[in-house]
Amino acid sequence: MSESSVLDEVVRLIAEVVGEDVLLGMEITPETTFSDDLGLESIEFVALADRLRERYGAQVDLVAFLGDMDIDEIMAMTVGQLVDHIQSQPAAHG
């Protein structure tokens, strides 16, 4: 699965979580941050984690991925970092 298709899928899932209207006029790129740019709340991270698990399976565990970071790293996390994480999981490419 190419990086762009994973990115497209992640953007679609983010739109499901936050609502299309929130993203109007915003281009989500690998450099887009979840906190500063998208303003994701913790409850939205949980909803995104659920959708990622449904889409890619249990090996894409956003909570565990975030668990390895400190709060500053979580606040600065980009969409691209999540895409890289998904691509690094052996069965996530299906």
N, CA, C and O atoms as a CHARMM CRD file, in Angstrom:
* protein
*
  376
    1    1 MET  N      0.85600  -1.17900   0.00000 PROA 1      0.00000
    2    1 MET  CA     0.00000   0.00000   0.00000 PROA 1      0.00000
    3    1 MET  C      0.89600   1.23400   0.00000 PROA 1      0.00000
    4    1 MET  O      1.80100   1.34300   0.82700 PROA 1      0.00000
    5    2 SER  N      0.65700   2.13800  -0.89600 PROA 2      0.00000
    6    2 SER  CA     1.52800   3.30500  -1.00600 PROA 2      0.00000
    7    2 SER  C      1.25500   4.29100   0.12000 PROA 2      0.00000
    8    2 SER  O      0.19500   4.28400   0.74500 PROA 2      0.00000
    9    3 GLU  N      2.24500   5.13300   0.35400 PROA 3      0.00000
   10    3 GLU  CA     2.10200   6.13800   1.40500 PROA 3      0.00000
   11    3 GLU  C      0.91600   7.04700   1.14000 PROA 3      0.00000
   12    3 GLU  O      0.18800   7.41000   2.06500 PROA 3      0.00000
   13    4 SER  N      0.71500   7.42200  -0.13300 PROA 4      0.00000
   14    4 SER  CA    -0.39200   8.33100  -0.44200 PROA 4      0.00000
   15    4 SER  C     -1.74300   7.67800  -0.17900 PROA 4      0.00000
   16    4 SER  O     -2.66900   8.35200   0.27100 PROA 4      0.00000
   17    5 SER  N     -1.87500   6.38300  -0.44900 PROA 5      0.00000
   18    5 SER  CA    -3.16300   5.74200  -0.18700 PROA 5      0.00000
   19    5 SER  C     -3.40300   5.58800   1.31900 PROA 5      0.00000
   20    5 SER  O     -4.53900   5.70200   1.77800 PROA 5      0.00000
   21    6 VAL  N     -2.33600   5.33000   2.09000 PROA 6      0.00000
   22    6 VAL  CA    -2.49300   5.28700   3.55400 PROA 6      0.00000
   23    6 VAL  C     -2.85600   6.67900   4.05700 PROA 6      0.00000
   24    6 VAL  O     -3.73000   6.82700   4.91000 PROA 6      0.00000
   25    7 LEU  N     -2.18400   7.69600   3.52900 PROA 7      0.00000
   26    7 LEU  CA    -2.49700   9.06900   3.92600 PROA 7      0.00000
   27    7 LEU  C     -3.95400   9.39900   3.60300 PROA 7      0.00000
   28    7 LEU  O     -4.65800   9.96700   4.43800 PROA 7      0.00000
   29    8 ASP  N     -4.41000   9.04700   2.40100 PROA 8      0.00000
   30    8 ASP  CA    -5.80100   9.30200   2.02300 PROA 8      0.00000
   31    8 ASP  C     -6.76900   8.61500   2.98400 PROA 8      0.00000
   32    8 ASP  O     -7.78700   9.18800   3.37200 PROA 8      0.00000
   33    9 GLU  N     -6.44000   7.39400   3.35600 PROA 9      0.00000
   34    9 GLU  CA    -7.29100   6.63500   4.27000 PROA 9      0.00000
   35    9 GLU  C     -7.31100   7.27700   5.65900 PROA 9      0.00000
   36    9 GLU  O     -8.37200   7.39100   6.27400 PROA 9      0.00000
   37   10 VAL  N     -6.15000   7.69400   6.15100 PROA 10     0.00000
   38   10 VAL  CA    -6.06500   8.34600   7.46600 PROA 10     0.00000
   39   10 VAL  C     -6.84900   9.65900   7.43600 PROA 10     0.00000
   40   10 VAL  O     -7.56800   9.97000   8.38600 PROA 10     0.00000
   41   11 VAL  N     -6.71900  10.42300   6.36800 PROA 11     0.00000
   42   11 VAL  CA    -7.46700  11.67900   6.23700 PROA 11     0.00000
   43   11 VAL  C     -8.96900  11.39900   6.25700 PROA 11     0.00000
   44   11 VAL  O     -9.73100  12.12600   6.89400 PROA 11     0.00000
   45   12 ARG  N     -9.39000  10.35000   5.56200 PROA 12     0.00000
   46   12 ARG  CA   -10.81900   9.98000   5.55600 PROA 12     0.00000
   47   12 ARG  C    -11.30000   9.63700   6.96200 PROA 12     0.00000
   48   12 ARG  O    -12.38700  10.04500   7.36900 PROA 12     0.00000
   49   13 LEU  N    -10.48400   8.88500   7.70100 PROA 13     0.00000
   50   13 LEU  CA   -10.85900   8.49800   9.05700 PROA 13     0.00000
   51   13 LEU  C    -10.89200   9.71300   9.98800 PROA 13     0.00000
   52   13 LEU  O    -11.76600   9.81800  10.84800 PROA 13     0.00000
   53   14 ILE  N     -9.94000  10.62600   9.81100 PROA 14     0.00000
   54   14 ILE  CA    -9.94900  11.85900  10.60900 PROA 14     0.00000
   55   14 ILE  C    -11.22900  12.64900  10.32300 PROA 14     0.00000
   56   14 ILE  O    -11.86400  13.16800  11.24100 PROA 14     0.00000
   57   15 ALA  N    -11.60000  12.73400   9.05100 PROA 15     0.00000
   58   15 ALA  CA   -12.82000  13.45400   8.67600 PROA 15     0.00000
   59   15 ALA  C    -14.05000  12.82400   9.32400 PROA 15     0.00000
   60   15 ALA  O    -14.96400  13.53500   9.74200 PROA 15     0.00000
   61   16 GLU  N    -14.07600  11.48800   9.40800 PROA 16     0.00000
   62   16 GLU  CA   -15.19100  10.80000  10.07300 PROA 16     0.00000
   63   16 GLU  C    -15.25800  11.18700  11.54600 PROA 16     0.00000
   64   16 GLU  O    -16.34200  11.34900  12.10800 PROA 16     0.00000
   65   17 VAL  N    -14.08800  11.33400  12.16500 PROA 17     0.00000
   66   17 VAL  CA   -14.03300  11.61400  13.59900 PROA 17     0.00000
   67   17 VAL  C    -14.39100  13.07100  13.90300 PROA 17     0.00000
   68   17 VAL  O    -15.21100  13.33600  14.78200 PROA 17     0.00000
   69   18 VAL  N    -13.78700  14.00700  13.18800 PROA 18     0.00000
   70   18 VAL  CA   -13.97200  15.42000  13.52400 PROA 18     0.00000
   71   18 VAL  C    -15.09500  16.08000  12.73700 PROA 18     0.00000
   72   18 VAL  O    -15.56600  17.15400  13.11200 PROA 18     0.00000
   73   19 GLY  N    -15.52700  15.45000  11.65500 PROA 19     0.00000
   74   19 GLY  CA   -16.56500  16.02000  10.81400 PROA 19     0.00000
   75   19 GLY  C    -15.96300  16.76000   9.63600 PROA 19     0.00000
   76   19 GLY  O    -14.99900  17.51100   9.78100 PROA 19     0.00000
   77   20 GLU  N    -16.54200  16.53700   8.47200 PROA 20     0.00000
   78   20 GLU  CA   -16.05100  17.14600   7.23700 PROA 20     0.00000
   79   20 GLU  C    -15.97800  18.67000   7.34700 PROA 20     0.00000
   80   20 GLU  O    -15.05700  19.29000   6.81600 PROA 20     0.00000
   81   21 ASP  N    -16.95400  19.27400   8.04000 PROA 21     0.00000
   82   21 ASP  CA   -17.02000  20.73400   8.10100 PROA 21     0.00000
   83   21 ASP  C    -15.80500  21.33200   8.81000 PROA 21     0.00000
   84   21 ASP  O    -15.38500  22.44400   8.48900 PROA 21     0.00000
   85   22 VAL  N    -15.24400  20.60300   9.76400 PROA 22     0.00000
   86   22 VAL  CA   -14.05700  21.07200  10.48100 PROA 22     0.00000
   87   22 VAL  C    -12.86500  21.16700   9.52600 PROA 22     0.00000
   88   22 VAL  O    -11.99700  22.02500   9.68800 PROA 22     0.00000
   89   23 LEU  N    -12.83300  20.28300   8.53700 PROA 23     0.00000
   90   23 LEU  CA   -11.69400  20.20300   7.62600 PROA 23     0.00000
   91   23 LEU  C    -11.86400  21.04900   6.36800 PROA 23     0.00000
   92   23 LEU  O    -10.96600  21.08300   5.52700 PROA 23     0.00000
   93   24 LEU  N    -12.99300  21.72800   6.22700 PROA 24     0.00000
   94   24 LEU  CA   -13.23100  22.53000   5.02600 PROA 24     0.00000
   95   24 LEU  C    -12.12700  23.55600   4.83900 PROA 24     0.00000
   96   24 LEU  O    -11.76900  24.27900   5.76800 PROA 24     0.00000
   97   25 GLY  N    -11.59900  23.60900   3.63700 PROA 25     0.00000
   98   25 GLY  CA   -10.55900  24.57300   3.33400 PROA 25     0.00000
   99   25 GLY  C     -9.20100  24.23200   3.92400 PROA 25     0.00000
  100   25 GLY  O     -8.26300  25.02100   3.80600 PROA 25     0.00000
  101   26 MET  N     -9.07900  23.07600   4.55300 PROA 26     0.00000
  102   26 MET  CA    -7.81900  22.66200   5.15800 PROA 26     0.00000
  103   26 MET  C     -7.25700  21.49400   4.37200 PROA 26     0.00000
  104   26 MET  O     -7.95300  20.51000   4.12700 PROA 26     0.00000
  105   27 GLU  N     -6.01900  21.60000   3.98500 PROA 27     0.00000
  106   27 GLU  CA    -5.35900  20.48200   3.32700 PROA 27     0.00000
  107   27 GLU  C     -4.57100  19.72300   4.38600 PROA 27     0.00000
  108   27 GLU  O     -3.71300  20.29400   5.05900 PROA 27     0.00000
  109   28 ILE  N     -4.86300  18.44700   4.53000 PROA 28     0.00000
  110   28 ILE  CA    -4.12700  17.63200   5.48800 PROA 28     0.00000
  111   28 ILE  C     -2.96700  16.98100   4.75400 PROA 28     0.00000
  112   28 ILE  O     -3.15800  16.25800   3.77700 PROA 28     0.00000
  113   29 THR  N     -1.76600  17.24900   5.23800 PROA 29     0.00000
  114   29 THR  CA    -0.54600  16.70900   4.65300 PROA 29     0.00000
  115   29 THR  C      0.18000  15.88900   5.71300 PROA 29     0.00000
  116   29 THR  O     -0.24300  15.88200   6.86900 PROA 29     0.00000
  117   30 PRO  N      1.25900  15.20200   5.35400 PROA 30     0.00000
  118   30 PRO  CA     2.02600  14.47300   6.36500 PROA 30     0.00000
  119   30 PRO  C      2.56500  15.37400   7.47800 PROA 30     0.00000
  120   30 PRO  O      2.86000  14.89600   8.57400 PROA 30     0.00000
  121   31 GLU  N      2.69600  16.68400   7.20000 PROA 31     0.00000
  122   31 GLU  CA     3.21500  17.61000   8.21300 PROA 31     0.00000
  123   31 GLU  C      2.13000  18.16400   9.12700 PROA 31     0.00000
  124   31 GLU  O      2.44100  18.83600  10.11100 PROA 31     0.00000
  125   32 THR  N      0.86800  17.89600   8.82400 PROA 32     0.00000
  126   32 THR  CA    -0.23600  18.38400   9.64800 PROA 32     0.00000
  127   32 THR  C     -0.15900  17.74800  11.03400 PROA 32     0.00000
  128   32 THR  O     -0.01600  16.53200  11.16100 PROA 32     0.00000
  129   33 THR  N     -0.25500  18.58200  12.07200 PROA 33     0.00000
  130   33 THR  CA    -0.22100  18.04600  13.43400 PROA 33     0.00000
  131   33 THR  C     -1.64400  17.81900  13.94200 PROA 33     0.00000
  132   33 THR  O     -2.57200  18.55700  13.61200 PROA 33     0.00000
  133   34 PHE  N     -1.78000  16.78000  14.74900 PROA 34     0.00000
  134   34 PHE  CA    -3.09900  16.43900  15.29500 PROA 34     0.00000
  135   34 PHE  C     -3.56900  17.47900  16.30500 PROA 34     0.00000
  136   34 PHE  O     -4.75600  17.80000  16.36400 PROA 34     0.00000
  137   35 SER  N     -2.64700  18.00200  17.09400 PROA 35     0.00000
  138   35 SER  CA    -3.03400  18.92100  18.15000 PROA 35     0.00000
  139   35 SER  C     -3.17600  20.34800  17.64600 PROA 35     0.00000
  140   35 SER  O     -4.26700  20.91500  17.70600 PROA 35     0.00000
  141   36 ASP  N     -2.08700  20.94200  17.14700 PROA 36     0.00000
  142   36 ASP  CA    -2.11600  22.35500  16.75500 PROA 36     0.00000
  143   36 ASP  C     -2.96700  22.59800  15.52200 PROA 36     0.00000
  144   36 ASP  O     -3.79500  23.50900  15.50500 PROA 36     0.00000
  145   37 ASP  N     -2.76700  21.78400  14.48200 PROA 37     0.00000
  146   37 ASP  CA    -3.46800  22.02900  13.21700 PROA 37     0.00000
  147   37 ASP  C     -4.91300  21.52900  13.24200 PROA 37     0.00000
  148   37 ASP  O     -5.82600  22.23900  12.82200 PROA 37     0.00000
  149   38 LEU  N     -5.11300  20.31600  13.72900 PROA 38     0.00000
  150   38 LEU  CA    -6.44500  19.71200  13.69900 PROA 38     0.00000
  151   38 LEU  C     -7.23300  19.93100  14.98800 PROA 38     0.00000
  152   38 LEU  O     -8.46000  19.83300  14.99200 PROA 38     0.00000
  153   39 GLY  N     -6.53600  20.22500  16.07300 PROA 39     0.00000
  154   39 GLY  CA    -7.21000  20.46000  17.34700 PROA 39     0.00000
  155   39 GLY  C     -7.91900  19.23800  17.89700 PROA 39     0.00000
  156   39 GLY  O     -8.95700  19.36000  18.54700 PROA 39     0.00000
  157   40 LEU  N     -7.36000  18.04800  17.63800 PROA 40     0.00000
  158   40 LEU  CA    -7.99700  16.82300  18.12900 PROA 40     0.00000
  159   40 LEU  C     -8.00500  16.78700  19.65700 PROA 40     0.00000
  160   40 LEU  O     -6.99400  17.04800  20.30900 PROA 40     0.00000
  161   41 GLU  N     -9.15100  16.46200  20.19800 PROA 41     0.00000
  162   41 GLU  CA    -9.29900  16.25600  21.64200 PROA 41     0.00000
  163   41 GLU  C     -9.00600  14.79300  21.94800 PROA 41     0.00000
  164   41 GLU  O     -8.98700  13.95600  21.04600 PROA 41     0.00000
  165   42 SER  N     -8.77900  14.49000  23.21300 PROA 42     0.00000
  166   42 SER  CA    -8.44700  13.11200  23.58100 PROA 42     0.00000
  167   42 SER  C     -9.56100  12.14800  23.18900 PROA 42     0.00000
  168   42 SER  O     -9.28000  11.02400  22.77300 PROA 42     0.00000
  169   43 ILE  N    -10.80800  12.56200  23.31100 PROA 43     0.00000
  170   43 ILE  CA   -11.91700  11.67900  22.94100 PROA 43     0.00000
  171   43 ILE  C    -11.89400  11.39600  21.43900 PROA 43     0.00000
  172   43 ILE  O    -12.27200  10.30900  21.00300 PROA 43     0.00000
  173   44 GLU  N    -11.44800  12.37700  20.65300 PROA 44     0.00000
  174   44 GLU  CA   -11.35400  12.16700  19.21200 PROA 44     0.00000
  175   44 GLU  C    -10.19500  11.23600  18.86900 PROA 44     0.00000
  176   44 GLU  O    -10.28100  10.46000  17.91700 PROA 44     0.00000
  177   45 PHE  N     -9.10100  11.31200  19.64900 PROA 45     0.00000
  178   45 PHE  CA    -8.01500  10.35800  19.46300 PROA 45     0.00000
  179   45 PHE  C     -8.51100   8.93600  19.70600 PROA 45     0.00000
  180   45 PHE  O     -8.15200   8.01500  18.97300 PROA 45     0.00000
  181   46 VAL  N     -9.33300   8.76000  20.73200 PROA 46     0.00000
  182   46 VAL  CA    -9.87800   7.43900  21.04200 PROA 46     0.00000
  183   46 VAL  C    -10.75700   6.95200  19.88300 PROA 46     0.00000
  184   46 VAL  O    -10.66900   5.79200  19.47900 PROA 46     0.00000
  185   47 ALA  N    -11.59100   7.82800  19.35900 PROA 47     0.00000
  186   47 ALA  CA   -12.45300   7.46700  18.22900 PROA 47     0.00000
  187   47 ALA  C    -11.61000   7.13200  17.00000 PROA 47     0.00000
  188   47 ALA  O    -11.92000   6.18800  16.27200 PROA 47     0.00000
  189   48 LEU  N    -10.54600   7.90300  16.76700 PROA 48     0.00000
  190   48 LEU  CA    -9.65600   7.62900  15.63900 PROA 48     0.00000
  191   48 LEU  C     -8.96600   6.28200  15.83700 PROA 48     0.00000
  192   48 LEU  O     -8.83200   5.50600  14.89100 PROA 48     0.00000
  193   49 ALA  N     -8.52900   6.00700  17.05700 PROA 49     0.00000
  194   49 ALA  CA    -7.88200   4.72100  17.35400 PROA 49     0.00000
  195   49 ALA  C     -8.82700   3.56400  17.04200 PROA 49     0.00000
  196   49 ALA  O     -8.40500   2.55300  16.48200 PROA 49     0.00000
  197   50 ASP  N    -10.09800   3.70800  17.40000 PROA 50     0.00000
  198   50 ASP  CA   -11.08700   2.65900  17.11100 PROA 50     0.00000
  199   50 ASP  C    -11.23200   2.44200  15.60400 PROA 50     0.00000
  200   50 ASP  O    -11.27400   1.30400  15.13700 PROA 50     0.00000
  201   51 ARG  N    -11.30600   3.52400  14.85600 PROA 51     0.00000
  202   51 ARG  CA   -11.45600   3.40400  13.40200 PROA 51     0.00000
  203   51 ARG  C    -10.20500   2.81400  12.75200 PROA 51     0.00000
  204   51 ARG  O    -10.30600   2.02200  11.81500 PROA 51     0.00000
  205   52 LEU  N     -9.03700   3.19300  13.24300 PROA 52     0.00000
  206   52 LEU  CA    -7.79700   2.61400  12.71900 PROA 52     0.00000
  207   52 LEU  C     -7.74800   1.11800  12.96300 PROA 52     0.00000
  208   52 LEU  O     -7.32200   0.35400  12.09700 PROA 52     0.00000
  209   53 ARG  N     -8.18700   0.70100  14.14600 PROA 53     0.00000
  210   53 ARG  CA    -8.19500  -0.72600  14.48000 PROA 53     0.00000
  211   53 ARG  C     -9.18900  -1.47300  13.58600 PROA 53     0.00000
  212   53 ARG  O     -8.90100  -2.57500  13.11800 PROA 53     0.00000
  213   54 GLU  N    -10.35200  -0.87400  13.35300 PROA 54     0.00000
  214   54 GLU  CA   -11.33900  -1.49900  12.46200 PROA 54     0.00000
  215   54 GLU  C    -10.78800  -1.62100  11.04200 PROA 54     0.00000
  216   54 GLU  O    -11.01400  -2.63000  10.37300 PROA 54     0.00000
  217   55 ARG  N    -10.06600  -0.59900  10.58200 PROA 55     0.00000
  218   55 ARG  CA    -9.57600  -0.56500   9.20300 PROA 55     0.00000
  219   55 ARG  C     -8.34900  -1.44600   8.99900 PROA 55     0.00000
  220   55 ARG  O     -8.25500  -2.17200   8.00900 PROA 55     0.00000
  221   56 TYR  N     -7.40400  -1.37700   9.94600 PROA 56     0.00000
  222   56 TYR  CA    -6.10600  -2.02900   9.74800 PROA 56     0.00000
  223   56 TYR  C     -5.85700  -3.22400  10.66200 PROA 56     0.00000
  224   56 TYR  O     -4.87100  -3.93800  10.48000 PROA 56     0.00000
  225   57 GLY  N     -6.73300  -3.45800  11.64400 PROA 57     0.00000
  226   57 GLY  CA    -6.53800  -4.57600  12.54800 PROA 57     0.00000
  227   57 GLY  C     -5.83000  -4.15700  13.82300 PROA 57     0.00000
  228   57 GLY  O     -5.38100  -3.01900  13.96500 PROA 57     0.00000
  229   58 ALA  N     -5.74100  -5.09500  14.73700 PROA 58     0.00000
  230   58 ALA  CA    -5.22900  -4.80900  16.08000 PROA 58     0.00000
  231   58 ALA  C     -3.76600  -4.39300  16.09700 PROA 58     0.00000
  232   58 ALA  O     -3.31800  -3.75500  17.05000 PROA 58     0.00000
  233   59 GLN  N     -3.00400  -4.75000  15.04400 PROA 59     0.00000
  234   59 GLN  CA    -1.58300  -4.41500  15.05800 PROA 59     0.00000
  235   59 GLN  C     -1.34500  -2.90900  14.91300 PROA 59     0.00000
  236   59 GLN  O     -0.26900  -2.42500  15.26400 PROA 59     0.00000
  237   60 VAL  N     -2.32800  -2.16100  14.40400 PROA 60     0.00000
  238   60 VAL  CA    -2.21300  -0.70600  14.37400 PROA 60     0.00000
  239   60 VAL  C     -2.89700  -0.18100  15.63600 PROA 60     0.00000
  240   60 VAL  O     -4.08500   0.14100  15.63700 PROA 60     0.00000
  241   61 ASP  N     -2.11500  -0.10800  16.69700 PROA 61     0.00000
  242   61 ASP  CA    -2.62400   0.25500  18.02200 PROA 61     0.00000
  243   61 ASP  C     -2.16100   1.67500  18.33400 PROA 61     0.00000
  244   61 ASP  O     -1.04500   1.88700  18.80800 PROA 61     0.00000
  245   62 LEU  N     -3.03500   2.64600  18.06100 PROA 62     0.00000
  246   62 LEU  CA    -2.68900   4.04500  18.27300 PROA 62     0.00000
  247   62 LEU  C     -2.37800   4.32500  19.73600 PROA 62     0.00000
  248   62 LEU  O     -1.47200   5.10100  20.04000 PROA 62     0.00000
  249   63 VAL  N     -3.11400   3.70600  20.63700 PROA 63     0.00000
  250   63 VAL  CA    -2.89000   3.94200  22.06100 PROA 63     0.00000
  251   63 VAL  C     -1.49100   3.48700  22.47600 PROA 63     0.00000
  252   63 VAL  O     -0.79800   4.19500  23.20700 PROA 63     0.00000
  253   64 ALA  N     -1.07200   2.30200  22.01000 PROA 64     0.00000
  254   64 ALA  CA     0.27600   1.82100  22.32300 PROA 64     0.00000
  255   64 ALA  C      1.33500   2.69900  21.66600 PROA 64     0.00000
  256   64 ALA  O      2.37200   2.98700  22.26300 PROA 64     0.00000
  257   65 PHE  N      1.06600   3.12500  20.42600 PROA 65     0.00000
  258   65 PHE  CA     1.97600   4.01600  19.71000 PROA 65     0.00000
  259   65 PHE  C      2.16700   5.31800  20.49300 PROA 65     0.00000
  260   65 PHE  O      3.29200   5.78700  20.66600 PROA 65     0.00000
  261   66 LEU  N      1.06600   5.89100  20.96200 PROA 66     0.00000
  262   66 LEU  CA     1.13800   7.11600  21.75200 PROA 66     0.00000
  263   66 LEU  C      1.74900   6.86300  23.12400 PROA 66     0.00000
  264   66 LEU  O      2.35800   7.75600  23.71400 PROA 66     0.00000
  265   67 GLY  N      1.58500   5.64500  23.62800 PROA 67     0.00000
  266   67 GLY  CA     2.11600   5.29400  24.94900 PROA 67     0.00000
  267   67 GLY  C      3.63000   5.35000  25.01900 PROA 67     0.00000
  268   67 GLY  O      4.20200   5.47400  26.10200 PROA 67     0.00000
  269   68 ASP  N      4.28600   5.25900  23.86000 PROA 68     0.00000
  270   68 ASP  CA     5.74400   5.34200  23.81700 PROA 68     0.00000
  271   68 ASP  C      6.24000   6.78200  23.76200 PROA 68     0.00000
  272   68 ASP  O      7.44900   7.01300  23.74700 PROA 68     0.00000
  273   69 MET  N      5.32400   7.75800  23.73100 PROA 69     0.00000
  274   69 MET  CA     5.69400   9.16100  23.59300 PROA 69     0.00000
  275   69 MET  C      5.41900   9.91900  24.88500 PROA 69     0.00000
  276   69 MET  O      4.56200   9.53800  25.68200 PROA 69     0.00000
  277   70 ASP  N      6.17800  11.01500  25.07000 PROA 70     0.00000
  278   70 ASP  CA     5.81500  11.90000  26.17300 PROA 70     0.00000
  279   70 ASP  C      4.77100  12.89700  25.66300 PROA 70     0.00000
  280   70 ASP  O      4.45600  12.91600  24.47300 PROA 70     0.00000
  281   71 ILE  N      4.24300  13.71500  26.55600 PROA 71     0.00000
  282   71 ILE  CA     3.12300  14.59000  26.19200 PROA 71     0.00000
  283   71 ILE  C      3.51400  15.57800  25.09400 PROA 71     0.00000
  284   71 ILE  O      2.69600  15.89100  24.22900 PROA 71     0.00000
  285   72 ASP  N      4.75000  16.07000  25.11800 PROA 72     0.00000
  286   72 ASP  CA     5.18200  17.01100  24.08000 PROA 72     0.00000
  287   72 ASP  C      5.23100  16.34100  22.71500 PROA 72     0.00000
  288   72 ASP  O      4.85500  16.94100  21.70800 PROA 72     0.00000
  289   73 GLU  N      5.69700  15.08900  22.68500 PROA 73     0.00000
  290   73 GLU  CA     5.74200  14.35100  21.41400 PROA 73     0.00000
  291   73 GLU  C      4.33600  14.07900  20.89400 PROA 73     0.00000
  292   73 GLU  O      4.08100  14.16600  19.69300 PROA 73     0.00000
  293   74 ILE  N      3.43000  13.75100  21.80500 PROA 74     0.00000
  294   74 ILE  CA     2.03800  13.50700  21.40400 PROA 74     0.00000
  295   74 ILE  C      1.43300  14.78700  20.83800 PROA 74     0.00000
  296   74 ILE  O      0.75400  14.75500  19.81200 PROA 74     0.00000
  297   75 MET  N      1.67500  15.90800  21.50300 PROA 75     0.00000
  298   75 MET  CA     1.11700  17.18300  21.05700 PROA 75     0.00000
  299   75 MET  C      1.67000  17.58300  19.68900 PROA 75     0.00000
  300   75 MET  O      0.98700  18.25200  18.91300 PROA 75     0.00000
  301   76 ALA  N      2.90000  17.17600  19.39400 PROA 76     0.00000
  302   76 ALA  CA     3.54800  17.55500  18.13400 PROA 76     0.00000
  303   76 ALA  C      3.40000  16.48900  17.04900 PROA 76     0.00000
  304   76 ALA  O      3.90500  16.66700  15.94000 PROA 76     0.00000
  305   77 MET  N      2.70900  15.37500  17.35600 PROA 77     0.00000
  306   77 MET  CA     2.62300  14.28200  16.40100 PROA 77     0.00000
  307   77 MET  C      1.94100  14.72700  15.11600 PROA 77     0.00000
  308   77 MET  O      0.94200  15.44700  15.13300 PROA 77     0.00000
  309   78 THR  N      2.50900  14.27800  14.00400 PROA 78     0.00000
  310   78 THR  CA     1.96200  14.63800  12.69400 PROA 78     0.00000
  311   78 THR  C      1.20700  13.46700  12.07200 PROA 78     0.00000
  312   78 THR  O      1.36200  12.31500  12.47500 PROA 78     0.00000
  313   79 VAL  N      0.39800  13.79600  11.09400 PROA 79     0.00000
  314   79 VAL  CA    -0.31000  12.78000  10.31800 PROA 79     0.00000
  315   79 VAL  C      0.70700  11.83800   9.67100 PROA 79     0.00000
  316   79 VAL  O      0.48800  10.62800   9.60700 PROA 79     0.00000
  317   80 GLY  N      1.82800  12.40200   9.18900 PROA 80     0.00000
  318   80 GLY  CA     2.86400  11.59200   8.56100 PROA 80     0.00000
  319   80 GLY  C      3.44800  10.55500   9.49500 PROA 80     0.00000
  320   80 GLY  O      3.74800   9.43800   9.07200 PROA 80     0.00000
  321   81 GLN  N      3.61600  10.90800  10.77100 PROA 81     0.00000
  322   81 GLN  CA     4.12700   9.92600  11.74300 PROA 81     0.00000
  323   81 GLN  C      3.15300   8.76800  11.89000 PROA 81     0.00000
  324   81 GLN  O      3.57300   7.61600  11.99700 PROA 81     0.00000
  325   82 LEU  N      1.86400   9.05800  11.89700 PROA 82     0.00000
  326   82 LEU  CA     0.86500   7.99800  11.99500 PROA 82     0.00000
  327   82 LEU  C      0.87600   7.13400  10.74000 PROA 82     0.00000
  328   82 LEU  O      0.79000   5.90900  10.82900 PROA 82     0.00000
  329   83 VAL  N      0.98200   7.76500   9.56800 PROA 83     0.00000
  330   83 VAL  CA     1.05800   7.01400   8.31500 PROA 83     0.00000
  331   83 VAL  C      2.27600   6.08900   8.33000 PROA 83     0.00000
  332   83 VAL  O      2.17400   4.92400   7.94500 PROA 83     0.00000
  333   84 ASP  N      3.42700   6.60300   8.77300 PROA 84     0.00000
  334   84 ASP  CA     4.64000   5.77800   8.86000 PROA 84     0.00000
  335   84 ASP  C      4.42500   4.60100   9.79800 PROA 84     0.00000
  336   84 ASP  O      4.85400   3.48300   9.51400 PROA 84     0.00000
  337   85 HSD  N      3.75200   4.86200  10.92800 PROA 85     0.00000
  338   85 HSD  CA     3.47200   3.78600  11.89500 PROA 85     0.00000
  339   85 HSD  C      2.59600   2.70900  11.25500 PROA 85     0.00000
  340   85 HSD  O      2.87300   1.51900  11.40300 PROA 85     0.00000
  341   86 ILE  N      1.55900   3.11300  10.55800 PROA 86     0.00000
  342   86 ILE  CA     0.66200   2.14700   9.90800 PROA 86     0.00000
  343   86 ILE  C      1.44200   1.32800   8.87800 PROA 86     0.00000
  344   86 ILE  O      1.29300   0.10900   8.80200 PROA 86     0.00000
  345   87 GLN  N      2.27400   2.00800   8.09000 PROA 87     0.00000
  346   87 GLN  CA     3.02800   1.31300   7.05000 PROA 87     0.00000
  347   87 GLN  C      4.06900   0.35300   7.63700 PROA 87     0.00000
  348   87 GLN  O      4.44700  -0.62400   6.99100 PROA 87     0.00000
  349   88 SER  N      4.52800   0.62800   8.85000 PROA 88     0.00000
  350   88 SER  CA     5.54600  -0.23100   9.45100 PROA 88     0.00000
  351   88 SER  C      4.97400  -1.51700  10.03300 PROA 88     0.00000
  352   88 SER  O      5.72700  -2.41500  10.41000 PROA 88     0.00000
  353   89 GLN  N      3.66000  -1.61400  10.10800 PROA 89     0.00000
  354   89 GLN  CA     3.01700  -2.80500  10.68000 PROA 89     0.00000
  355   89 GLN  C      2.86200  -3.85200   9.59000 PROA 89     0.00000
  356   89 GLN  O      2.34900  -3.55200   8.51300 PROA 89     0.00000
  357   90 PRO  N      3.30400  -5.08700   9.85900 PROA 90     0.00000
  358   90 PRO  CA     3.37300  -6.10100   8.79600 PROA 90     0.00000
  359   90 PRO  C      2.05700  -6.41600   8.10400 PROA 90     0.00000
  360   90 PRO  O      2.04700  -6.63000   6.89200 PROA 90     0.00000
  361   91 ALA  N      0.95300  -6.45200   8.82700 PROA 91     0.00000
  362   91 ALA  CA    -0.30600  -6.86300   8.19500 PROA 91     0.00000
  363   91 ALA  C     -1.20600  -5.68400   7.84600 PROA 91     0.00000
  364   91 ALA  O     -2.34300  -5.87800   7.41700 PROA 91     0.00000
  365   92 ALA  N     -0.70500  -4.46500   8.02600 PROA 92     0.00000
  366   92 ALA  CA    -1.55400  -3.28500   7.84700 PROA 92     0.00000
  367   92 ALA  C     -1.73700  -2.91200   6.38700 PROA 92     0.00000
  368   92 ALA  O     -2.52100  -2.01600   6.07800 PROA 92     0.00000
  369   93 HSD  N     -1.03600  -3.57400   5.48800 PROA 93     0.00000
  370   93 HSD  CA    -1.06200  -3.15000   4.09700 PROA 93     0.00000
  371   93 HSD  C     -2.22000  -3.73600   3.29800 PROA 93     0.00000
  372   93 HSD  O     -2.32300  -3.50300   2.09400 PROA 93     0.00000
  373   94 GLY  N     -3.09900  -4.50100   3.96400 PROA 94     0.00000
  374   94 GLY  CA    -4.15500  -5.18500   3.23200 PROA 94     0.00000
  375   94 GLY  C     -5.33100  -4.35700   2.89200 PROA 94     0.00000
  376   94 GLY  O     -6.27400  -4.84900   2.27300 PROA 94     0.00000
